[in-house]
Amino acid sequence: MKYMKRTNLISLFAFLVALFVHTSATFAADESSEGILYYRIGYYQQAEDILLKDLAAEKGDKTEIYYYLGNVEFKLGNMEKAAEYYQQGAALDEKDPFNQIGLLKLKIQSDPEAAAEGFKQIQKKNKKKPMVACEIGRAYLDCKQPDAASEYQGMAYERDNQFAPAHILWADIMNYQGDGGVAATYYEQAIMADPESYEAY
């Protein structure tokens, strides 16, 4: 039995390595996308290295790159640096909701009412964009507030119940709350909705 479990783990690891190699090759033509992919699957230092190279080489969407650099620094606990990146992204495009979400994420703990009101206004202006609701939900989950995250996940799901990031967010919420079985089900649904949802694997 122990041998079987070990064999299954090795097989799973081999599958994930093969998937990641395939994914990296797929995104090789667009390095900013590759950096974002590294971020989404939890390789934060690698994501930062690639995104900074993209920024220096002026590759990809600078507003998006700054947002993900801010997210990386947030994950690494460097809040001042995260704020700097979000501010730089927001300065490039005042209408971009994502860097504004990042800046508000930094206020969730220190000024929850201002953060909640800011998120409400952003969502109101972007009702037709489920990714906006997902990112607000993820901001709350990053700050260990699954109930608020669930509220925005529901908004994204209501807009498009086949939207893979909404499934992934719900799975992450369930995983955070210790319900791995439900989480696995929703990761599978994300993959069915979009086979290129690599983080769901």
Disulfide bonds with the S-S distance in Angstrom:
none
